[in-house]
Structures are given as structure tokens and as C-alpha cells.
Amino acid sequence: MGWIRRLVEILRLVALRFLMVGGGLAEFSIDVTRYYFRNGFGLVDLRLRFRYLFLNPFRMSRRWHEENGSGHVPAYGETPFSTLGAIIDRCRLTSRDTLFEVGCGRGRTTFFISQVLGARVVGIDLVPRFIEIAEEVRRSHSLDNVEFRLGDYREADYSGATAVYFYATSSEPVDVEAFLSRLRATLEPGTKVITVSRMLSEFKGGSPFLLVESFPALYPWGTAEVYLQIYRPEKAPSGQ
């Protein structure tokens, strides 16, 4: 009977690891009851979580940035689903939107918005392994309203976006300014830009992004301010 006890212990450790990868038991229970039965999202998220059962996205991100000499190593973070639900409501996002997620990481936010809201979502990230695994999951579920792009958000094309989600907490000012340059070059007037912790108007070139409202939201490290801005190039001072 010793092998049964060993099997039970292995299963227990796997279950604990599974919960650690995507949050604790309480968070997982909330995710299941609120979101998992919407448009098959639960099956997509479970597949993604199992792909990371023995991978750590935080370490993967840090290792890639260190090995590729990117200089600044951004802190990896993910938005809780309950916070995403609040952002969807407060920013009045709908299934008709096309949202670009800047720095999508392993893609949980991208999959959440595409499946729970039904919007088209484009996730952009520099780390190849994140994009490879996310694409595997996307293909496994034949999701045609999700796209993952490997690339630098500071050089990306945001054409077609009606909304952009940017987790700006750990970004360097020079990187945000390069990002703003691409937004101004490729966005249509009226596009919503949602940022966490920082308003775009704080940066050089950010004056065309007018603040509509801000509100507090809960993240893994604590409460942060979320800013909803609208791109209005006609409101910018001349020269910007």
C-alpha cells in the first residue's frame, strides 16, 4: 500500500503547485464560480494553467530579459480576474471592442477578455516562450478572436485597436515615451487607453491622451489606480 500513499502525496503536491501557479484556493474558487462557465473560458484557463504547472512565469520573464541584455528588467505581474471584471465594467468595454494587451505575459488576461467578454484581443510580448505556449492553447481551442504577437511593444503597430491595456507600473519613462510615439502613429482618434499606476499625460508626448476617469483596483501587491484615457490628437498642443 506504500505506492498508494506516495501517489496521494504526489497528487497533493501537484494540486498545491497548480493553485500556486494561478493564485490561492480562495481566488481560484472565485474565478470558477464567476467566470469559468462563460463561453468555455474555464477549459481554456485550465489548459493554460496546466502548461505552467512546472514553469514559473515570473522567473521565465526575468531570465529572458537578463539573458537578452534588455537592461531594465520589468517586474512580471498578472491582473486578477475580479479586477479585470471591474475594469471591463468601469471602462465600458464590450464584445465589439478590439483590445490590445501590452506585455501579455503568458496570456491569462488576453484569454479572459476574449472569452468572458467576447471581444477580439491581441496580446503582445517580448518573451518567445510565452507566445509559443499561448498559441498552443489558442490553437487547441480553435479560438479565432485571439491573436498573440511576438514583439516589442515600443515598436508595435496598434492599428485596429479600439482599446489598449497597459500595465505601466514598472516601465521606464523612456520606454513609455517610445510606446506613446507608436500609439500616436497608429491609433485612431477616440481609442480608449487603460493604464495602471501611471497616467500617460505624465510623460512626454502624452498630452493627446485625455483622462476620462480613474478608480482604485486590487492587484497582487496591493491597491493601484487605474486610468481610463481617450486618444484625442486634436486636443494636443501644437507640436505634439
Backbone bond lengths (Angstrom), bond angles and torsions (degrees), N, CA, C in turn:
res aa  C-N    CA-C-N  psi(-1)  N-CA   C-N-CA  omega(-1)  CA-C   N-CA-C  phi
1 M - - - 1.461 - - 1.529 112.37 -
2 G 1.333 115.24 -4.56 1.459 118.25 -178.43 1.518 112.45 -61.79
3 W 1.344 116.76 -35.44 1.464 119.53 -178.74 1.524 111.75 -65.76
4 I 1.353 116.85 -29.35 1.467 120.21 177.96 1.521 109.99 -67.28
5 R 1.337 115.62 -44.21 1.470 119.26 178.60 1.519 110.70 -62.44
6 R 1.341 116.69 -40.35 1.478 119.25 178.67 1.526 110.95 -65.46
7 L 1.348 116.22 -39.58 1.457 119.64 178.90 1.529 110.72 -63.90
8 V 1.327 116.82 -43.74 1.467 120.99 178.30 1.519 110.64 -60.36
9 E 1.333 116.46 -41.40 1.461 120.02 179.79 1.522 111.12 -65.39
10 I 1.325 116.10 -41.64 1.470 119.88 178.14 1.528 110.24 -61.91
11 L 1.333 116.74 -45.16 1.462 120.62 179.92 1.528 110.88 -63.45
12 R 1.321 116.21 -37.60 1.460 119.74 178.32 1.522 110.79 -63.61
13 L 1.334 116.57 -43.93 1.458 120.56 179.80 1.531 111.27 -65.94
14 V 1.343 116.20 -39.20 1.466 119.19 177.70 1.523 110.50 -63.48
15 A 1.344 116.86 -42.04 1.466 120.37 179.01 1.526 111.15 -62.87
16 L 1.329 116.37 -42.54 1.464 119.47 178.01 1.525 110.95 -62.78
17 R 1.317 115.81 -42.69 1.468 119.84 179.04 1.530 110.47 -63.67
18 F 1.311 116.71 -39.93 1.464 121.85 179.12 1.527 110.34 -58.98
19 L 1.322 116.65 -44.81 1.456 120.41 -179.21 1.525 111.48 -69.54
20 M 1.319 117.14 -36.79 1.459 120.77 179.58 1.519 111.68 -65.63
21 V 1.332 116.74 -35.57 1.457 120.53 -178.32 1.520 110.89 -62.92
22 G 1.315 118.31 -39.13 1.460 120.69 -174.85 1.509 113.90 -114.79
23 G 1.334 119.21 12.26 1.453 121.29 -177.54 1.509 110.34 115.46
24 G 1.320 117.05 175.29 1.440 122.37 -177.15 1.511 113.14 -79.57
25 L 1.331 115.25 -178.78 1.461 121.27 -176.87 1.525 111.53 -63.91
26 A 1.341 116.74 -41.40 1.464 120.09 -178.77 1.526 110.61 -62.42
27 E 1.334 115.80 -46.00 1.468 119.72 179.65 1.521 110.61 -63.54
28 F 1.332 116.84 -42.57 1.461 120.34 -179.69 1.526 110.90 -62.49
29 S 1.335 117.22 -40.16 1.460 121.00 179.82 1.525 111.08 -62.67
30 I 1.340 116.48 -40.99 1.469 120.86 178.41 1.526 109.85 -65.04
31 D 1.337 116.03 -44.34 1.469 120.39 179.56 1.527 110.86 -57.29
32 V 1.337 116.43 -44.60 1.463 120.78 -177.14 1.523 110.50 -64.00
33 T 1.324 116.58 -49.86 1.459 119.47 -174.49 1.528 112.76 -69.04
34 R 1.316 117.44 -35.01 1.470 120.14 -175.64 1.527 113.36 -87.56
35 Y 1.344 116.66 -36.98 1.455 118.25 -165.21 1.527 116.10 -125.21
36 Y 1.318 118.97 -24.02 1.455 119.99 -168.57 1.529 114.03 -67.15
37 F 1.318 117.87 -20.51 1.460 119.79 -177.06 1.527 112.21 -98.39
38 R 1.317 117.41 12.68 1.462 121.23 179.64 1.530 110.30 -96.93
39 N 1.295 115.55 112.51 1.472 122.00 174.41 1.528 113.42 54.59
40 G 1.320 116.63 32.68 1.456 120.23 177.36 1.507 114.70 73.29
41 F 1.333 117.06 17.01 1.467 119.39 -177.27 1.528 112.49 -61.18
42 G 1.328 117.05 -35.95 1.458 119.84 -177.38 1.516 112.55 -57.44
43 L 1.333 117.40 -42.62 1.460 120.83 -179.47 1.531 110.86 -65.50
44 V 1.328 116.19 -38.20 1.462 120.14 178.78 1.526 110.45 -65.72
45 D 1.328 116.52 -47.01 1.461 119.71 -177.34 1.525 111.84 -67.54
46 L 1.331 116.92 -37.91 1.463 119.19 178.30 1.524 111.00 -64.21
47 R 1.327 117.10 -41.57 1.455 119.47 178.06 1.530 110.61 -61.75
48 L 1.337 116.49 -42.83 1.456 119.82 179.45 1.522 111.02 -64.18
49 R 1.320 117.14 -43.54 1.460 120.99 179.79 1.524 111.25 -62.10
50 F 1.327 117.22 -40.85 1.459 119.65 179.32 1.527 111.69 -67.67
51 R 1.323 117.92 -31.51 1.466 120.34 176.46 1.523 111.19 -64.61
52 Y 1.333 116.28 -25.04 1.471 120.90 179.61 1.518 112.30 -104.51
53 L 1.322 116.37 17.95 1.452 119.80 -176.27 1.526 111.84 -56.67
54 F 1.330 116.71 -39.65 1.465 120.12 179.73 1.532 111.27 -119.26
55 L 1.339 115.81 25.21 1.456 121.74 174.77 1.522 108.38 -122.11
56 N 1.310 116.23 146.58 1.456 120.59 179.90 1.523 108.64 -115.94
57 P 1.352 118.68 108.34 1.458 120.10 -176.53 1.519 113.65 -62.22
58 F 1.323 117.55 -29.42 1.461 120.86 178.43 1.528 110.14 -64.32
59 R 1.345 115.89 -47.29 1.467 120.04 178.98 1.521 111.64 -69.58
60 M 1.325 116.44 -36.49 1.465 119.87 179.24 1.526 110.81 -60.97
61 S 1.326 115.93 -43.86 1.459 120.38 -179.92 1.520 111.21 -65.16
62 R 1.325 116.54 -47.77 1.466 120.03 -179.35 1.529 110.98 -61.74
63 R 1.331 116.72 -45.16 1.462 120.13 -178.40 1.517 111.50 -61.00
64 W 1.342 116.92 -43.46 1.460 119.47 -178.32 1.520 110.66 -63.50
65 H 1.314 118.07 -44.95 1.461 121.20 -178.48 1.522 111.17 -66.44
66 E 1.334 117.09 -37.50 1.462 120.11 178.68 1.529 110.97 -68.36
67 E 1.328 116.46 -42.70 1.463 120.13 -176.63 1.513 112.99 -73.63
68 N 1.328 117.20 -24.07 1.456 120.40 -177.85 1.520 113.23 -101.38
69 G 1.329 115.37 11.96 1.459 119.83 171.80 1.504 115.02 58.71
70 S 1.343 116.73 38.99 1.457 118.80 -178.75 1.522 112.73 -77.14
71 G 1.346 116.48 -1.75 1.455 119.53 179.35 1.519 110.03 80.18
72 H 1.308 117.20 -96.44 1.460 121.91 177.67 1.521 110.06 -68.27
73 V 1.333 116.03 128.82 1.461 121.04 177.73 1.522 107.99 -103.60
74 P 1.335 117.86 105.09 1.471 119.63 -177.27 1.518 111.49 -69.81
75 A 1.315 115.45 147.07 1.460 120.08 175.85 1.524 109.24 -72.69
76 Y 1.321 116.29 133.11 1.464 120.45 178.77 1.526 109.19 -84.10
77 G 1.312 116.19 136.60 1.459 120.25 177.32 1.517 110.35 -152.96
78 E 1.325 116.11 158.48 1.459 121.48 178.03 1.523 109.32 -129.82
79 T 1.319 115.76 143.36 1.458 121.08 -179.83 1.529 109.89 -82.41
80 P 1.330 118.49 125.51 1.473 120.08 176.75 1.529 110.91 -58.89
81 F 1.316 115.93 148.56 1.457 119.82 -177.62 1.531 111.88 -62.66
82 S 1.324 117.32 -36.93 1.467 119.26 179.44 1.526 110.51 -63.37
83 T 1.327 116.67 -35.20 1.466 120.70 177.17 1.522 110.62 -70.45
84 L 1.330 116.86 -39.31 1.462 119.89 176.39 1.526 110.79 -61.25
85 G 1.328 116.55 -40.33 1.455 119.74 177.66 1.524 111.43 -59.79
86 A 1.339 116.22 -42.10 1.465 120.41 178.73 1.530 110.96 -66.19
87 I 1.336 117.59 -39.64 1.463 121.41 179.00 1.524 110.56 -64.38
88 I 1.330 116.55 -43.02 1.473 120.28 177.66 1.526 110.47 -56.94
89 D 1.331 115.82 -44.95 1.464 119.97 -178.09 1.530 111.71 -69.29
90 R 1.328 117.32 -49.01 1.466 120.36 -175.05 1.526 112.14 -68.70
91 C 1.324 116.92 -32.77 1.465 120.69 -178.64 1.522 112.22 -92.78
92 R 1.330 115.55 1.44 1.468 122.06 175.29 1.534 111.88 54.64
93 L 1.326 114.65 48.20 1.454 119.95 174.33 1.529 108.72 -80.78
94 T 1.325 116.64 147.67 1.462 120.62 -178.53 1.526 109.91 -135.39
95 S 1.320 115.18 175.35 1.457 121.03 179.32 1.527 112.01 -66.57
96 R 1.308 117.48 -14.06 1.469 120.96 179.07 1.526 112.20 -83.70
97 D 1.320 117.32 -8.32 1.462 121.08 -177.52 1.521 112.31 -78.07
98 T 1.333 114.06 155.17 1.465 122.62 166.83 1.519 106.15 -118.61
99 L 1.311 115.95 109.10 1.467 121.23 -174.71 1.516 110.93 -106.22
100 F 1.320 116.80 133.37 1.453 122.79 173.47 1.523 108.00 -101.33
101 E 1.342 116.28 124.64 1.460 120.37 174.78 1.517 109.22 -98.57
102 V 1.318 116.39 118.38 1.460 122.49 -177.10 1.525 108.88 -87.84
103 G 1.340 116.42 119.94 1.458 120.20 -176.41 1.513 109.96 71.58
104 C 1.331 116.29 63.02 1.472 120.73 -172.33 1.518 113.48 -75.95
105 G 1.344 118.31 -11.56 1.454 119.26 -178.66 1.514 111.63 59.10
106 R 1.334 116.73 -134.37 1.470 118.88 -177.70 1.528 112.87 -78.81
107 G 1.358 117.25 -7.38 1.453 119.15 169.41 1.512 117.43 101.41
108 R 1.329 118.85 11.03 1.469 119.11 -177.58 1.526 111.94 -64.43
109 T 1.344 116.99 -41.46 1.465 119.75 178.07 1.519 110.53 -64.79
110 T 1.329 116.28 -42.75 1.465 120.87 179.93 1.526 110.80 -58.55
111 F 1.323 116.72 -48.26 1.469 120.21 179.41 1.537 111.05 -65.96
112 F 1.318 116.81 -39.25 1.461 120.48 -178.49 1.530 110.80 -59.75
113 I 1.320 117.05 -51.86 1.465 120.05 -176.16 1.526 110.88 -66.96
114 S 1.320 116.61 -37.75 1.468 119.43 -178.88 1.519 111.57 -67.44
115 Q 1.345 117.42 -38.34 1.461 120.26 -175.19 1.527 112.91 -90.70
116 V 1.313 117.29 -44.85 1.462 120.61 -176.81 1.527 110.75 -73.77
117 L 1.339 116.64 -42.58 1.464 120.26 179.89 1.524 112.22 -88.18
118 G 1.333 116.22 -31.71 1.458 120.39 -177.50 1.511 113.58 86.66
119 A 1.320 117.31 12.47 1.462 121.49 178.66 1.525 110.16 -82.62
120 R 1.328 116.17 164.62 1.459 120.91 170.26 1.524 107.60 -84.20
121 V 1.336 116.80 133.50 1.457 120.65 -176.07 1.518 109.86 -132.51
122 V 1.337 115.69 136.31 1.457 122.96 176.26 1.525 107.58 -116.86
123 G 1.330 116.91 119.23 1.458 121.89 177.25 1.520 110.59 -100.95
124 I 1.334 116.15 133.80 1.461 121.72 -178.28 1.522 108.77 -121.98
125 D 1.336 116.45 131.73 1.461 119.92 176.23 1.518 110.41 -154.20
126 L 1.338 114.69 155.07 1.465 122.21 -179.26 1.522 113.38 -84.79
127 V 1.323 117.47 -22.45 1.465 121.17 -171.70 1.527 109.37 -85.11
128 P 1.325 118.46 112.09 1.473 121.01 -174.76 1.522 114.17 -57.20
129 R 1.330 117.58 -39.67 1.468 119.08 -176.15 1.527 111.72 -65.67
130 F 1.324 117.02 -35.63 1.460 119.77 175.77 1.528 110.79 -58.43
131 I 1.318 115.56 -46.83 1.461 120.26 -176.91 1.530 110.48 -68.52
132 E 1.340 117.47 -39.36 1.467 120.83 179.76 1.526 111.59 -60.27
133 I 1.330 116.61 -47.99 1.461 120.03 -177.82 1.529 110.91 -68.35
134 A 1.330 116.43 -41.71 1.463 119.81 178.70 1.527 110.84 -61.19
135 E 1.326 116.49 -39.72 1.461 120.05 178.41 1.530 111.34 -66.03
136 E 1.338 116.96 -37.56 1.457 120.19 176.69 1.525 110.54 -59.62
137 V 1.329 116.08 -45.07 1.461 120.72 179.75 1.523 110.42 -65.72
138 R 1.320 116.62 -43.42 1.470 120.53 179.57 1.527 110.63 -58.49
139 R 1.336 116.46 -47.30 1.463 120.03 -179.45 1.519 111.82 -65.84
140 S 1.333 117.22 -36.78 1.468 120.91 -179.29 1.519 112.01 -60.72
141 H 1.340 115.94 -30.75 1.463 120.27 -177.96 1.527 112.24 -107.13
142 S 1.331 116.88 7.91 1.475 122.49 176.49 1.531 111.62 51.45
143 L 1.325 116.12 48.65 1.463 121.02 -178.01 1.525 109.19 -88.49
144 D 1.329 115.72 116.36 1.457 118.82 -177.34 1.527 113.55 -100.16
145 N 1.346 117.53 -0.06 1.464 119.52 176.81 1.522 112.30 -105.74
146 V 1.343 115.49 17.41 1.461 122.52 178.41 1.521 109.24 -125.85
147 E 1.311 116.35 138.54 1.456 121.46 176.31 1.524 108.66 -139.81
148 F 1.324 116.26 137.40 1.456 121.05 176.09 1.520 108.95 -117.36
149 R 1.323 115.78 132.12 1.459 121.30 -178.74 1.529 109.73 -122.44
150 L 1.315 115.64 127.39 1.457 121.06 174.46 1.524 107.95 -83.75
151 G 1.315 116.54 119.95 1.454 118.14 -179.34 1.519 112.50 172.76
152 D 1.320 114.27 175.58 1.454 123.48 -178.32 1.529 108.95 -92.29
153 Y 1.316 116.33 122.14 1.468 119.04 -177.82 1.525 112.34 -62.63
154 R 1.320 116.59 -21.59 1.463 120.36 179.24 1.524 112.23 -75.49
155 E 1.342 116.66 -10.10 1.462 121.07 -178.95 1.530 112.24 -125.41
156 A 1.318 117.33 5.83 1.468 121.33 -172.56 1.527 112.38 -75.04
157 D 1.312 114.02 161.19 1.463 122.42 175.22 1.530 107.61 -101.46
158 Y 1.321 116.89 119.36 1.462 121.76 -177.24 1.525 112.22 -102.60
159 S 1.323 115.97 19.33 1.464 120.15 178.49 1.523 110.36 -58.83
160 G 1.311 116.20 138.06 1.454 121.36 178.55 1.510 114.42 92.49
161 A 1.333 117.35 -11.30 1.461 119.91 -179.88 1.522 111.04 -72.02
162 T 1.330 115.73 139.43 1.466 120.61 167.43 1.528 110.04 -106.86
163 A 1.348 115.88 -11.83 1.458 121.31 176.87 1.530 108.50 -154.12
164 V 1.331 115.92 148.08 1.461 122.66 178.10 1.521 107.63 -131.66
165 Y 1.344 116.47 133.99 1.472 121.43 177.30 1.518 108.69 -113.65
166 F 1.330 115.95 120.24 1.464 121.92 -174.15 1.525 109.41 -128.26
167 Y 1.315 115.55 115.53 1.460 124.16 179.04 1.530 106.85 -85.99
168 A 1.346 116.59 87.28 1.475 121.84 -165.51 1.522 114.00 -87.70
169 T 1.311 117.58 4.52 1.458 121.18 -168.60 1.524 113.88 -53.94
170 S 1.336 117.49 -46.15 1.469 119.59 -172.46 1.526 113.35 -110.33
171 S 1.322 117.79 15.90 1.467 120.32 -177.27 1.524 111.25 -82.53
172 E 1.313 115.46 142.68 1.459 121.51 177.05 1.534 109.74 -76.99
173 P 1.350 118.34 146.39 1.471 120.83 -179.25 1.521 113.81 -53.76
174 V 1.331 117.67 -40.85 1.464 119.51 -178.90 1.525 111.04 -64.32
175 D 1.331 117.19 -33.20 1.464 120.70 178.27 1.531 110.75 -71.75
176 V 1.329 116.32 -40.70 1.466 119.62 178.73 1.523 110.28 -64.25
177 E 1.321 117.36 -38.22 1.462 120.72 179.80 1.531 111.21 -65.94
178 A 1.331 117.05 -37.61 1.469 120.00 175.65 1.524 110.30 -66.80
179 F 1.315 116.76 -39.68 1.466 122.44 176.14 1.526 110.86 -60.79
180 L 1.329 116.13 -44.13 1.462 120.64 179.22 1.525 111.56 -61.85
181 S 1.322 116.23 -37.12 1.460 120.46 178.30 1.522 110.61 -61.07
182 R 1.340 117.00 -40.92 1.460 120.68 178.91 1.535 111.33 -70.25
183 L 1.331 116.75 -37.68 1.460 119.00 176.79 1.525 110.81 -61.53
184 R 1.326 116.11 -46.34 1.467 119.63 -178.37 1.528 111.27 -64.03
185 A 1.345 116.51 -29.86 1.463 120.46 -177.24 1.524 112.58 -80.85
186 T 1.331 117.51 -23.77 1.469 118.33 -169.94 1.528 115.26 -124.84
187 L 1.336 118.97 -15.70 1.462 120.43 -178.22 1.521 111.99 -81.60
188 E 1.320 114.92 150.83 1.456 121.26 171.11 1.532 109.15 -86.83
189 P 1.321 117.84 145.60 1.473 119.89 175.17 1.526 110.66 -55.11
190 G 1.320 115.20 141.74 1.459 120.45 -179.75 1.512 114.38 94.78
191 T 1.336 117.63 -5.78 1.462 120.86 179.15 1.524 110.46 -67.01
192 K 1.329 116.01 137.60 1.467 121.09 175.95 1.525 109.47 -82.86
193 V 1.332 116.75 136.82 1.458 121.54 173.77 1.526 107.33 -125.86
194 I 1.330 115.43 118.48 1.463 121.93 -177.15 1.523 108.00 -106.86
195 T 1.334 116.83 122.34 1.457 120.51 -178.83 1.526 110.01 -124.26
196 V 1.322 115.36 154.10 1.455 122.00 179.40 1.526 108.96 -111.35
197 S 1.317 116.39 127.39 1.470 125.96 174.19 1.523 115.12 81.38
198 R 1.328 117.70 -30.78 1.466 119.71 -176.20 1.528 110.47 -131.05
199 M 1.344 115.43 138.46 1.459 120.57 171.51 1.520 109.18 -85.27
200 L 1.317 117.75 143.69 1.459 120.57 -179.56 1.518 112.27 -67.22
201 S 1.318 117.67 -26.94 1.462 120.49 179.73 1.522 112.68 -67.41
202 E 1.335 117.61 -11.14 1.460 121.34 176.63 1.529 111.73 -73.30
203 F 1.329 116.46 -16.17 1.458 120.86 -173.27 1.522 110.85 -108.97
204 K 1.317 114.51 156.36 1.462 120.27 176.27 1.529 109.25 -60.62
205 G 1.325 115.85 129.42 1.457 120.32 -178.66 1.508 113.87 88.00
206 G 1.347 117.29 5.15 1.455 119.91 -176.06 1.514 115.11 -96.56
207 S 1.309 118.49 0.62 1.468 120.15 -175.38 1.529 114.78 -65.00
208 P 1.361 120.51 -25.86 1.478 118.01 177.66 1.523 114.25 -71.62
209 F 1.325 117.97 -5.69 1.460 121.43 -177.00 1.527 108.29 -100.84
210 L 1.307 115.64 99.71 1.456 122.17 -172.10 1.521 111.12 -88.01
211 L 1.320 115.53 132.30 1.459 120.97 -179.35 1.527 110.64 -71.86
212 V 1.328 115.55 128.32 1.459 121.99 175.97 1.522 109.87 -96.61
213 E 1.332 115.85 -48.98 1.459 120.90 176.68 1.516 109.72 -164.16
214 S 1.323 115.87 163.42 1.454 121.27 172.93 1.520 108.58 -135.87
215 F 1.326 115.67 155.91 1.461 119.97 -178.23 1.525 108.88 -157.41
216 P 1.328 117.91 150.67 1.467 120.68 178.94 1.519 110.70 -76.83
217 A 1.326 115.52 148.05 1.465 120.96 177.84 1.525 108.78 -144.35
218 L 1.315 115.50 152.03 1.461 121.12 -176.04 1.524 110.89 -91.96
219 Y 1.337 115.27 128.37 1.465 122.95 176.75 1.526 108.47 -123.59
220 P 1.335 117.77 169.53 1.467 119.13 -176.39 1.523 114.29 -56.67
221 W 1.333 117.77 -29.89 1.463 120.61 -177.75 1.530 112.47 -92.46
222 G 1.331 118.02 -7.14 1.457 120.70 -177.94 1.519 111.16 141.63
223 T 1.319 115.82 -160.04 1.455 121.12 -178.45 1.520 110.60 -89.99
224 A 1.321 116.11 136.17 1.462 122.17 177.40 1.518 108.87 -132.05
225 E 1.326 115.60 157.62 1.455 120.36 178.57 1.530 109.48 -89.60
226 V 1.312 115.64 135.04 1.465 122.32 176.63 1.526 107.63 -108.17
227 Y 1.335 116.15 133.27 1.465 121.55 -176.56 1.531 109.97 -116.34
228 L 1.323 115.53 126.47 1.460 121.54 172.84 1.523 108.13 -99.87
229 Q 1.331 115.66 120.89 1.454 121.35 -179.07 1.527 109.93 -125.61
230 I 1.312 116.27 155.26 1.451 122.55 178.17 1.526 108.42 -120.13
231 Y 1.318 115.52 134.97 1.463 119.92 179.15 1.523 109.26 -79.22
232 R 1.324 115.32 113.94 1.472 122.32 179.42 1.534 109.05 -130.10
233 P 1.336 117.28 82.15 1.465 119.83 -176.29 1.518 112.96 -60.46
234 E 1.326 117.33 -28.34 1.462 119.87 -178.69 1.515 112.12 -69.95
235 K 1.353 117.26 -16.06 1.455 120.59 -179.79 1.528 112.67 -90.83
236 A 1.331 117.14 -8.14 1.462 120.68 -176.20 1.531 110.19 -75.26
237 P 1.341 117.78 147.74 1.461 120.55 174.04 1.510 110.62 -60.14
238 S 1.283 117.97 151.90 1.477 121.26 179.76 1.504 109.94 -58.37
239 G 1.346 115.73 139.85 1.464 120.54 -179.71 1.500 113.15 98.23
240 Q 1.348 117.65 -8.98 1.469 119.71 178.10 1.517 111.04 -113.83
